[in-house]
Every structure is written in C-alpha cells, then in structure tokens.
C-alpha cells in the first residue's frame, strides 16, 4: 500500500500502463509513478489544472489540460514528444483510434491528431463546448456537446454520420454496445439510441441532471444522477 502527495486536489482518474501510474492534479503537475511502490519516476509542470484522464498508447502517454493544450509524453522519462494547442480549456479525456488521438475542447471542436507527429488530421466543429470524453466503437466516435447533440462521427474523416438532439447539454460520456448508445444528459434523462442510426429507443427520467457516464453489462445499464441516486435499468 502507498500514497503520493500533490499540492492540490486530484480530480483526474489514474491510468495504469507499463508498470506506471499516470495522473494529473489541480496543481498543474502530471505525474508518472512506479505502480508498485508509488515512487515518483518523473513529473512535468503544465500551466493549468489537469482534470482529464490520461491515455497510454505504445510508448507515449497523452493528457489534456485547462491551458487548452494536449500533451504527448515519453512514458519512460516524461519528455514532451509534441504539444497541440486549441483555443480554450480542455476537460475532455483523449482516446485513440487507428493512430489518431481524439479529444474534445471548449473551443467547440472535436479534434483528430496524429498520435506520432501531433499533426491535426481533421476537426469537427459543434455549436458549443465539448466537455464530454469521446467513446470509440469499431470505426466510429460517439461524443456529446454542450450544444445538446450526441454526435456519431466517422473515425477516419470526422464526417457526421448522425446526431441526436437532446433537451440540454451533454457532458456525460457515452457507453456503446453493438446495438445501442447510452448517455446521460443535464435534462435529467438517460438516453438509449440505436447505434447505427441514432434513433431514440427509450429515455428514462431521473430527479436531476446526469453528468455521470453510464456503465453497461450484459443485462443492465447503471448510471448516477444528481438526485442522490444511482439507477440500474434493464437494457
């Protein structure tokens, strides 16, 4: 058992890869620790708070920051491989599909960045901030926006395959299965959409906004709400 101190709150979830634990803090530091001992292997300082969850890919680890940048670091020594700048803060957590790093920004865009070079391959503009983290399923990207839409994008081109309009902003990350897309919304509802077409299958109303991201098992979907309850619903 071990613990490791930082100089402010830790709101990002840890990522474990290659015997390291990676996480960011509101102190602006991004940490690489030895997973077994908690020893600090390296640390870098960013000019903003880090609340997103990092993503490890090959020999790199990526994180986004409130300074509007996405950073790619060498896993072994923490050296910066590249940095990509957006125009506003980022709380969305990055993910990777086919060597493309996908992330949303408060500048209203979803970005696809070459994971090796940091080159912007495409971007898809929405009509408001993108705080939700993208979800990858097969070749498609599912991500919500504060413009009230859930988007399904082609992973290679960023083309909008479909979008579904909810009643309020979407900050919840989607859970995606072969058949359906599930997400929570600030309008108090949990939504289930047909994955390929975006058509509404059902929605369930809770007593408060749902910023929580749902989890799906073989038979149930689980989600928390700001009405102080967690819900388990049949698929």
PLY file of the C-alpha trace (Angstrom):
ply
format ascii 1.0
element vertex 235
property float x
property float y
property float z
element edge 234
property int vertex1
property int vertex2
end_header
0.00 0.00 0.00
1.22 3.51 -0.77
0.08 7.10 -1.28
1.70 10.00 -3.08
1.19 13.69 -2.21
0.40 16.50 -4.64
-0.04 20.23 -4.00
-3.74 20.42 -4.82
-6.82 18.30 -5.47
-6.64 15.25 -7.73
-9.76 15.04 -9.89
-8.39 13.03 -12.82
-8.71 9.26 -12.78
-5.41 7.34 -12.79
-4.21 5.47 -15.86
-2.02 2.39 -15.36
0.30 1.21 -18.16
3.77 -0.33 -18.47
4.22 -0.50 -14.67
3.46 3.21 -14.31
0.53 5.13 -12.83
-0.26 8.38 -14.64
-2.48 11.17 -13.35
-2.81 14.95 -13.23
-3.60 17.35 -10.42
-5.09 20.79 -9.97
-1.54 21.84 -9.06
-0.75 21.71 -12.80
1.55 18.72 -12.46
1.31 15.50 -14.42
2.86 12.55 -12.61
4.41 9.28 -13.68
4.77 6.96 -10.68
6.04 3.44 -10.23
2.86 1.38 -9.96
4.27 -0.99 -7.36
5.95 1.42 -4.97
4.40 4.83 -5.68
7.87 6.27 -6.25
7.87 9.33 -8.48
9.63 8.39 -11.72
9.07 11.77 -13.32
6.81 14.82 -13.16
6.16 17.66 -15.58
4.59 21.04 -14.87
1.83 22.41 -17.08
0.42 25.96 -16.87
-3.09 24.82 -15.94
-5.05 22.26 -13.95
-5.29 18.69 -15.27
-8.66 17.04 -14.69
-8.89 14.68 -17.66
-7.87 11.03 -17.59
-4.65 10.27 -19.46
-4.41 7.77 -22.30
-1.39 5.48 -22.83
-0.58 4.37 -26.38
2.54 2.48 -27.47
5.44 4.26 -25.72
3.57 7.52 -25.12
1.05 8.91 -22.65
-1.33 11.74 -23.58
-3.21 14.20 -21.40
-5.26 17.34 -21.92
-5.05 20.46 -19.78
-7.07 23.54 -18.87
-4.43 25.62 -20.71
-6.03 24.38 -23.95
-3.18 22.04 -24.88
-2.89 18.31 -25.45
0.49 16.88 -24.46
2.23 13.73 -25.72
4.96 12.47 -23.37
7.50 9.67 -23.46
6.31 7.09 -20.93
9.79 6.26 -19.67
11.16 9.75 -18.99
8.26 12.22 -19.28
9.86 14.24 -22.06
7.43 16.07 -24.34
7.16 14.49 -27.78
4.71 17.08 -29.03
2.07 19.57 -27.90
-1.09 20.53 -29.74
-2.92 23.79 -28.96
-6.63 24.50 -29.05
-8.06 27.92 -28.26
-9.88 27.11 -24.99
-9.60 24.82 -21.98
-9.89 21.04 -22.28
-11.52 18.77 -19.72
-12.36 16.01 -22.20
-10.20 12.88 -21.86
-8.36 11.75 -25.00
-8.61 8.36 -26.66
-7.03 6.77 -29.75
-8.45 5.15 -32.89
-6.22 3.99 -35.77
-3.25 6.10 -34.60
-5.49 9.18 -34.27
-5.80 10.89 -30.89
-9.41 12.04 -30.42
-10.34 14.76 -27.92
-12.94 17.50 -27.43
-12.28 21.12 -26.47
-14.21 24.05 -25.05
-13.43 25.78 -28.36
-16.42 23.77 -29.72
-14.32 21.29 -31.72
-13.59 17.59 -31.70
-10.01 17.02 -32.87
-8.26 14.08 -34.52
-4.49 14.40 -34.10
-1.83 12.10 -35.50
-0.56 10.30 -32.40
3.04 10.17 -33.63
3.53 13.67 -35.00
0.89 15.87 -33.32
-0.41 16.96 -36.74
-4.11 17.87 -36.90
-5.71 15.39 -39.34
-9.28 16.66 -39.01
-11.58 18.57 -36.69
-15.33 18.60 -36.37
-16.94 21.78 -35.12
-20.03 21.57 -32.95
-22.10 24.54 -31.77
-20.84 24.66 -28.17
-18.13 23.40 -25.82
-17.21 19.71 -25.89
-16.57 18.66 -22.29
-17.59 15.03 -22.72
-14.93 12.44 -23.46
-15.25 10.60 -26.79
-16.08 6.91 -26.93
-14.72 4.68 -29.70
-16.64 1.71 -31.07
-15.28 -0.01 -34.18
-14.59 2.82 -36.66
-16.95 5.36 -35.14
-16.65 8.06 -32.49
-19.51 8.95 -30.15
-19.32 12.25 -28.29
-21.74 14.72 -26.75
-21.57 18.51 -26.79
-22.98 21.39 -24.77
-24.94 22.20 -27.95
-27.32 19.40 -26.75
-26.34 16.95 -29.50
-24.87 13.48 -29.34
-22.64 13.03 -32.39
-21.63 9.90 -34.24
-18.54 10.65 -36.33
-16.55 8.68 -38.87
-13.21 7.99 -37.18
-11.16 8.48 -40.34
-12.67 11.70 -41.65
-14.74 13.31 -38.87
-17.84 13.22 -41.08
-21.09 13.38 -39.12
-22.86 10.05 -39.61
-25.75 11.10 -37.39
-26.54 13.39 -34.50
-29.32 13.27 -31.94
-30.71 16.40 -30.26
-31.42 16.09 -26.53
-33.04 18.86 -24.46
-29.95 20.14 -22.62
-26.16 19.95 -22.75
-24.38 16.60 -22.70
-21.29 16.26 -20.52
-21.68 12.53 -19.90
-19.50 10.17 -21.92
-21.40 7.57 -23.91
-21.43 3.83 -23.25
-21.65 1.98 -26.56
-22.60 -1.60 -27.37
-23.16 -3.43 -30.65
-26.82 -2.37 -30.59
-27.07 0.91 -28.69
-25.58 4.15 -27.37
-26.35 5.18 -23.77
-25.66 8.61 -22.30
-26.82 10.89 -19.52
-27.93 14.48 -20.03
-28.39 17.65 -17.98
-32.11 17.42 -18.92
-32.39 14.66 -16.22
-32.69 11.80 -18.74
-30.70 8.69 -19.53
-30.96 8.05 -23.27
-30.73 4.87 -25.30
-30.22 5.34 -29.04
-29.91 2.86 -31.88
-26.17 2.76 -32.51
-26.15 2.74 -36.31
-28.91 5.31 -36.94
-29.13 7.45 -33.79
-32.86 6.83 -33.46
-34.30 7.07 -29.94
-35.17 3.68 -28.40
-36.11 4.99 -24.95
-35.24 7.60 -22.37
-35.59 7.40 -18.60
-36.14 10.44 -16.43
-34.37 10.81 -13.07
-34.84 13.54 -10.49
-31.82 15.61 -11.51
-29.19 16.33 -14.15
-26.96 13.39 -15.15
-23.29 14.34 -15.64
-22.37 10.74 -14.75
-21.29 8.36 -17.50
-23.28 5.11 -17.69
-21.84 1.60 -17.46
-23.38 -1.31 -19.38
-23.30 -5.02 -18.51
-24.93 -7.94 -20.32
-28.35 -7.18 -18.88
-28.31 -3.77 -17.18
-27.20 -0.17 -17.56
-26.09 1.69 -14.44
-25.91 5.47 -14.02
-25.75 8.01 -11.22
-27.82 11.20 -11.01
-27.57 14.44 -9.05
-30.88 13.44 -7.39
-28.65 11.48 -4.96
-29.49 8.13 -6.51
-27.83 5.52 -8.69
-30.07 3.67 -11.14
-29.93 0.16 -12.59
-32.14 -0.25 -15.65
-32.72 -3.25 -17.92
-31.31 -2.87 -21.41
0 1
1 2
2 3
3 4
4 5
5 6
6 7
7 8
8 9
9 10
10 11
11 12
12 13
13 14
14 15
15 16
16 17
17 18
18 19
19 20
20 21
21 22
22 23
23 24
24 25
25 26
26 27
27 28
28 29
29 30
30 31
31 32
32 33
33 34
34 35
35 36
36 37
37 38
38 39
39 40
40 41
41 42
42 43
43 44
44 45
45 46
46 47
47 48
48 49
49 50
50 51
51 52
52 53
53 54
54 55
55 56
56 57
57 58
58 59
59 60
60 61
61 62
62 63
63 64
64 65
65 66
66 67
67 68
68 69
69 70
70 71
71 72
72 73
73 74
74 75
75 76
76 77
77 78
78 79
79 80
80 81
81 82
82 83
83 84
84 85
85 86
86 87
87 88
88 89
89 90
90 91
91 92
92 93
93 94
94 95
95 96
96 97
97 98
98 99
99 100
100 101
101 102
102 103
103 104
104 105
105 106
106 107
107 108
108 109
109 110
110 111
111 112
112 113
113 114
114 115
115 116
116 117
117 118
118 119
119 120
120 121
121 122
122 123
123 124
124 125
125 126
126 127
127 128
128 129
129 130
130 131
131 132
132 133
133 134
134 135
135 136
136 137
137 138
138 139
139 140
140 141
141 142
142 143
143 144
144 145
145 146
146 147
147 148
148 149
149 150
150 151
151 152
152 153
153 154
154 155
155 156
156 157
157 158
158 159
159 160
160 161
161 162
162 163
163 164
164 165
165 166
166 167
167 168
168 169
169 170
170 171
171 172
172 173
173 174
174 175
175 176
176 177
177 178
178 179
179 180
180 181
181 182
182 183
183 184
184 185
185 186
186 187
187 188
188 189
189 190
190 191
191 192
192 193
193 194
194 195
195 196
196 197
197 198
198 199
199 200
200 201
201 202
202 203
203 204
204 205
205 206
206 207
207 208
208 209
209 210
210 211
211 212
212 213
213 214
214 215
215 216
216 217
217 218
218 219
219 220
220 221
221 222
222 223
223 224
224 225
225 226
226 227
227 228
228 229
229 230
230 231
231 232
232 233
233 234
